[in-house]
Amino acid sequence: MAAGPDRSAPAAASTVPLQHWVFGSSPEVGYGIKAKSPDLNLSMYDRRLDGIYAPLTGATLHGETGPLDVLMTHSANSATELLFSLITPGPDDSFGRKTYINHTAVLPLEPLQKGRLWFADVESAIRRFDASHAEDLGPVDPLTVAVHDELEAQDRVGAGIGRYLSRASAETLLTRMASDADARTLVLCRDSSPAERRATLLKIIEALNLACKIPIVSGLSDIPTGSAQARFQLVISARAFRADSTWALLDNALETPSLPRLEDPQGRYAALDRCYQAKVEPS
């Protein structure tokens, strides 16, 4: 008699291929697209980032203000995908000058909203790729990222946001974003590290955009240049920057909301409450 399946063995992990591309400096060419997935229709996405592959000051790009490690997010034209860009140091050029790379992955919103695709897994996949592919590449395989099962995904979206943003600050931001689709907000996170600012941006996306279903906005985890400010709606920074009247400053540690609640037939405030009540597993 043939042996049955081994039910004690762990199930094979599900994965999803993510299209991606790398913008950086190439010898004798300068900055441009260094690598991309063969099946990626770059014209569908590249225009969203045109001119802002590195919307940062020279001091930030060259590491003069601390390690270059910035997250940038944009909605794709289809509104069913999220462009996830890490801006990090590239290899020195032939003259020994510092360079940067912008590595962007295209994330489908559906598994993100269900908690099955985790930002931490995407970030790890990008960093592993960058660590092992420093030279010019051309066509590259899609990133392979785990997709978690329903049990792992349960109540995960937005959980842990309280580590980075007070409940009152999150409600204020929710009210502002829900009342004005074009609102621009600087979330001030004093004495924060680049990693903490990236995490703050991602938790805001999870809680407000994925759980509360506010439309995805363009975000950056550092101060943009003056010319790039108009391309963003949400900036996470350790200090304020000079901006026009379209920007509002929001402290990440408010004790009471600074805006009155809107009428809420969509249940967005209740969804935000669930993010703050969700159990957070120890990291």
C-alpha positions, -999 to 999 in steps of 0.1 A, spaced: 0 0 0 13 34 -10 22 57 19 -1 87 24 10 123 26 32 133 55 8 156 74 34 164 99 56 182 74 51 220 72 32 232 41 53 249 14 52 287 18 33 306 -9 51 333 -27 43 362 -50 66 375 -78 70 413 -76 80 433 -106 108 458 -98 134 481 -112 166 498 -101 175 534 -109 211 543 -102 245 554 -116 263 534 -143 300 540 -154 303 564 -183 265 567 -185 254 585 -154 220 580 -137 193 559 -153 175 526 -152 201 500 -143 179 469 -141 143 458 -144 121 428 -146 117 416 -182 79 416 -181 76 451 -165 59 477 -186 80 505 -172 61 532 -191 31 524 -168 50 533 -137 82 553 -144 63 585 -151 51 586 -114 87 588 -103 101 609 -132 122 637 -117 119 624 -81 140 593 -80 159 611 -53 138 640 -41 163 647 -13 189 673 -5 225 668 -15 235 666 21 210 637 27 220 619 -5 257 621 4 252 609 40 262 642 56 231 642 78 233 605 87 229 572 69 209 574 36 180 550 41 147 566 29 114 551 19 92 566 -8 57 554 -17 33 563 -45 0 549 -58 3 534 -93 -19 547 -121 -42 517 -117 -50 525 -81 -46 488 -74 -9 488 -68 16 506 -46 51 517 -57 75 509 -28 109 526 -33 140 523 -11 166 550 -16 200 538 -3 237 543 -11 250 528 -43 286 518 -51 311 546 -54 316 557 -90 349 554 -109 361 588 -94 353 576 -58 322 597 -55 292 585 -35 261 575 -55 226 564 -46 201 539 -59 163 539 -60 150 504 -60 112 502 -66 89 473 -63 53 471 -76 31 458 -48 -5 446 -54 -29 462 -29 -52 432 -24 -28 410 -4 -16 441 14 -51 449 25 -57 413 36 -25 413 57 -10 385 36 18 405 20 40 422 46 61 453 40 89 439 61 92 409 37 93 433 7 120 454 23 141 424 31 138 411 -4 150 445 -19 179 447 5 190 411 -2 189 419 -39 209 451 -36 235 434 -14 242 408 -40 237 428 -72 259 459 -70 270 460 -106 250 468 -138 224 441 -144 199 447 -173 170 422 -171 165 406 -137 141 381 -123 111 394 -102 115 396 -65 101 365 -48 83 374 -16 63 353 9 25 355 10 13 345 45 -17 324 53 -50 338 67 -41 328 103 -9 348 102 -26 377 85 -55 380 110 -57 415 126 -21 423 114 -28 454 91 -21 485 112 -12 466 144 16 483 162 10 518 149 8 530 186 46 526 188 50 554 162 19 576 163 -4 585 192 -41 577 188 -49 614 188 -23 621 161 -36 593 140 -72 605 143 -62 640 134 -44 628 103 -73 606 94 -97 635 96 -74 657 76 -69 632 48 -106 622 47 -117 658 44 -92 670 18 -79 646 -8 -51 671 -17 -40 677 19 -3 678 26 10 669 61 44 668 77 43 643 106 70 655 130 88 626 148 115 643 169 148 625 176 137 596 153 161 574 133 157 567 96 143 532 105 117 547 128 106 572 102 103 544 76 82 523 100 60 553 108 52 559 71 44 522 66 22 520 97 3 551 85 -2 534 51 -14 502 68 -38 519 92 -52 548 72 -49 537 36 -53 499 39 -75 495 70 -95 528 69 -94 528 31 -83 564 26 -68 566 -9 -31 560 -11 -10 592 -10 26 599 -20 48 596 10 85 602 19 104 593 52 127 623 50 126 660 40 121 666 2 138 694 -17 117 725 -22 112 717 -59 99 682 -50 75 692 -22 45 695 -45 49 658 -55 42 646 -20 13 646 4 28 630 35 63 635 48 78 619 80 106 640 94 126 646 126 125 683 120 102 709 103 111 723 69 102 755 52 69 749 33 40 768 18 6 772 33 -7 739 17 13 720 43 2 713 79 25 703 107 13 673 129 32 662 160 33 624 163 26 625 200 -6 646 204 -27 639 235 -60 651 221 -71 653 184 -66 688 169 -95 685 144 -132 676 150 -144 643 137 -162 641 104 -195 623 98 -183 587 93 -207 563 75 -177 543 63 -167 535 98 -131 548 94 -127 559 130 -138 524 142 -113 508 118 -86 530 132 -96 520 168 -92 483 157 -56 490 146 -48 504 181 -65 475 198 -50 448 177 -26 424 196 10 430 186 33 400 187 68 407 201 93 414 174 
